[in-house]
Amino acid sequence: MELICPAGTPASLRAAVDAGADGVYCGFRNETNARNFPGLNFSADELAKGVAYAHRHGAKVLVAINTFPRAGATELWHKAVIDANEAGADALIVCDIGLLAYAAKSYPKARLHLSVQAAAANADAIRFYVEQFNVKRVVLPRVLSLPEIAAITRATDCEVEVFVFGGLCVMAEGRCSLSSYATGLSPNMNGVCSPASHVDYDDEDGVIVSRLGGFTINKFGQGEAAAYPTLCKGRFKTKLSTGYVFEDPVSLDAATLLPGLRDAGVTALKIEGRQRSRAYIENVVRSFRDALSALGQGRPIPSGSLQPMSEGQSNTVGAYRKTWR
């Protein structure tokens, strides 16, 4: 299975390649990219240099053009397709149907991957993209179990890529209406469900209160780790209890499930975190490189080493093993 790793900057791209990534995914420094943060991402020239570096070391570069074009302003997204192909990108990661049509028609030899933002989670949907746009790989949403993934790989001729580490989203990817309501910013267009510009932490009589867009998300007592405020990982009060109703503040770590993912027919393993540091990228990539080596050699897969890199210092295997409470 290929190891596909994030790169928010040229330095991160080189770090991922040097640490053993088979492929690196990145985006342009504009709104065509769903991680459009200040100080991150690539110019066209930086991408071309990054592709050259990756290719010299035997790695691929996948360019994420994974937001939905604004009506009447498709030129910027078309230019991203052009620039990515001119830079020698190995694949384009796209979600919008119109942009897929443009890329397939303009660059019929370009390799197209369906972004997780498209939220294609069944064989019929995936076959549509394969038949209409010659999509070669689909990145599956993080809501499917191992048996469900295996059923998809058996029913389609499309390669499957799944997330194995990092942030975990329980919604249809990028479509969280609550986040858009709280901040006025769309996760699909602004790159994160909780923009830092809308996050506040206040000390109220020794209690840390986290807020998003003015809405209280959580409260933490003395010595309790204060997680980043996202709505699905907030604490809610119900008639039955007060706690994490939707999702605990933890990170996905599916290293122990690599045998099952392999047996399910998965082609590529994706690490989340283009906004994270080079140290994060180096540690996570090396850890999963070691895990894949252990898998190939029939050795036990090491686990637990990435807990310090995880949200809340805790991990979950997410929906891969559905044990909803």
SVG drawing of the C-alpha trace seen along z (x, -y; Angstrom):
<svg xmlns="http://www.w3.org/2000/svg" viewBox="-34 -36 51 49">
<polyline fill="none" stroke="black" stroke-width="0.4" points="0.0,0.0 1.2,-3.5 1.9,-6.0 0.5,-9.4 1.6,-12.2 0.7,-15.9 2.8,-18.9 1.7,-22.4 5.0,-24.0 8.0,-23.2 10.0,-22.3 7.3,-19.9 7.2,-18.3 11.0,-17.6 10.6,-16.3 7.8,-13.9 9.8,-12.6 13.0,-12.2 11.0,-10.4 9.8,-7.7 6.5,-8.9 5.5,-7.3 3.5,-10.3 2.9,-13.8 -0.3,-15.9 -0.3,-19.7 -2.2,-22.7 -1.8,-26.2 -1.7,-29.3 -5.3,-30.4 -8.9,-29.3 -8.7,-26.4 -7.2,-24.5 -9.2,-23.4 -6.3,-24.2 -6.0,-27.8 -4.2,-29.2 -1.8,-32.2 1.8,-31.1 1.0,-27.7 0.9,-26.1 2.6,-26.6 3.1,-29.0 3.3,-27.5 7.1,-27.8 7.4,-26.2 5.2,-23.3 7.3,-22.7 10.5,-22.6 8.7,-20.3 7.7,-17.9 11.2,-17.8 12.6,-17.1 10.0,-14.3 10.6,-12.7 14.4,-12.7 13.7,-10.7 11.2,-8.3 8.1,-9.9 4.9,-11.3 3.1,-14.7 -0.7,-14.9 -2.1,-18.4 -5.3,-19.1 -7.7,-21.4 -10.4,-20.3 -12.8,-23.2 -15.9,-24.0 -15.5,-26.9 -17.5,-30.0 -20.2,-30.8 -18.8,-33.1 -15.2,-32.7 -14.1,-29.4 -10.9,-30.8 -8.9,-30.5 -9.7,-26.8 -9.0,-26.2 -5.6,-27.9 -4.9,-25.6 -5.5,-22.6 -3.2,-24.1 -0.4,-25.0 -0.5,-21.6 -0.2,-19.8 2.6,-22.1 4.5,-21.5 4.4,-17.7 2.0,-16.7 1.3,-13.0 -2.4,-13.4 -5.0,-16.0 -7.3,-15.6 -10.7,-17.1 -14.2,-17.1 -16.3,-19.4 -18.1,-17.8 -17.6,-20.8 -13.9,-21.0 -13.5,-17.2 -15.1,-17.7 -12.8,-20.5 -9.7,-18.6 -10.7,-15.4 -11.4,-17.3 -8.4,-19.7 -5.8,-17.1 -7.1,-13.6 -3.9,-12.0 -3.9,-13.6 -4.6,-11.2 -7.6,-12.3 -8.3,-11.3 -11.7,-12.0 -11.3,-14.1 -12.8,-13.1 -14.7,-16.4 -16.9,-14.7 -18.1,-12.3 -18.5,-9.4 -19.2,-6.5 -20.7,-3.8 -19.9,-1.8 -22.6,-3.4 -21.3,-6.9 -17.7,-5.9 -18.6,-4.2 -20.3,-7.4 -17.0,-9.3 -15.0,-6.5 -17.3,-6.3 -17.8,-10.0 -14.4,-11.4 -12.0,-8.4 -11.2,-8.9 -8.5,-6.4 -8.7,-6.7 -11.2,-7.7 -10.4,-9.0 -13.1,-7.6 -14.8,-9.5 -13.8,-8.6 -17.2,-7.1 -16.9,-3.6 -16.1,-0.3 -13.6,2.2 -16.3,4.5 -17.9,1.5 -14.6,0.6 -14.0,4.2 -17.4,4.2 -16.5,1.0 -13.2,2.4 -14.9,5.6 -17.6,3.7 -15.5,1.1 -12.4,1.0 -11.3,-2.2 -8.3,-2.4 -9.2,-3.3 -7.3,-5.6 -8.2,-5.9 -7.1,-8.1 -5.0,-6.3 -3.9,-9.1 -4.8,-12.6 -8.0,-14.7 -11.2,-12.7 -14.4,-14.1 -17.7,-12.4 -19.7,-14.6 -20.0,-14.4 -16.6,-15.8 -16.5,-19.6 -20.2,-19.9 -20.7,-20.8 -23.5,-23.3 -23.1,-23.9 -19.5,-25.1 -20.6,-27.4 -23.4,-28.8 -21.1,-29.5 -18.3,-31.2 -19.9,-32.3 -17.1,-30.5 -17.5,-27.3 -15.2,-24.4 -15.0,-23.6 -13.8,-27.0 -11.9,-28.1 -10.1,-24.9 -11.0,-24.2 -14.3,-23.8 -13.0,-26.0 -10.9,-28.9 -8.4,-30.2 -9.7,-33.7 -13.0,-32.7 -11.6,-30.7 -11.3,-32.1 -10.1,-30.8 -11.1,-32.6 -10.1,-31.9 -13.3,-32.3 -12.5,-31.8 -10.0,-29.1 -12.1,-27.3 -10.9,-27.5 -13.8,-28.2 -13.4,-27.6 -15.6,-29.3 -16.1,-29.2 -17.7,-32.2 -19.0,-33.3 -20.6,-29.9 -19.3,-28.1 -17.9,-24.7 -16.3,-23.4 -15.1,-24.1 -12.0,-22.6 -11.0,-22.4 -7.6,-22.8 -5.1,-20.4 -7.5,-19.2 -6.1,-19.3 -8.1,-22.0 -8.9,-20.5 -9.2,-22.7 -12.9,-23.8 -14.7,-22.1 -18.5,-21.6 -18.6,-17.9 -15.9,-17.5 -17.7,-19.8 -19.3,-18.8 -23.1,-18.9 -25.7,-18.7 -28.6,-16.3 -31.4,-14.8 -29.2,-11.8 -25.8,-13.2 -23.2,-15.9 -20.3,-14.9 -18.9,-14.3 -22.1,-13.3 -20.9,-13.2 -17.1,-12.6 -14.3,-12.6 -11.4,-15.0 -9.0,-12.3 -7.1,-11.6 -7.5,-8.7 -4.7,-6.1 -5.3,-3.0 -1.8,-1.6 -3.0,1.6 -5.6,2.1 -3.2,2.2 -3.6,5.9 -7.4,5.4 -7.0,2.5 -4.7,4.5 -7.1,7.4 -9.9,5.0 -8.1,4.0 -7.0,0.6 -4.4,-0.9 -3.1,-3.9 -3.0,-5.1 -3.4,-8.9 -2.0,-10.9 -3.9,-14.1 -2.2,-17.3 -1.1,-19.8 -1.3,-22.5 1.0,-20.6 4.7,-21.1 7.6,-19.4 8.3,-17.5 4.8,-16.1 5.2,-15.0 8.6,-13.4 7.5,-11.5 4.2,-10.2 5.6,-9.3 8.5,-7.4 6.2,-5.6 3.9,-4.4 6.9,-3.5 8.0,-1.3 4.5,0.1 4.3,1.0 7.7,2.6 6.6,4.7 3.4,5.7 5.4,6.7 7.8,8.8 5.1,10.4 6.2,8.8 3.9,7.3 2.9,3.7 4.3,1.2 1.6,-1.0 1.3,-3.9 4.4,-5.8 2.3,-8.6 0.2,-9.4 2.1,-12.6 1.2,-13.8 -2.5,-13.1 -5.3,-15.5 -6.0,-15.1 -3.0,-12.7 -5.5,-10.0 -6.3,-7.8 -9.2,-6.0 -9.7,-3.7 -12.8,-5.6 -15.5,-4.1 -13.2,-1.3 -14.5,0.7 -18.0,-0.7 -18.7,-0.4 -21.1,-3.4 -22.2,-4.0"/>
</svg>
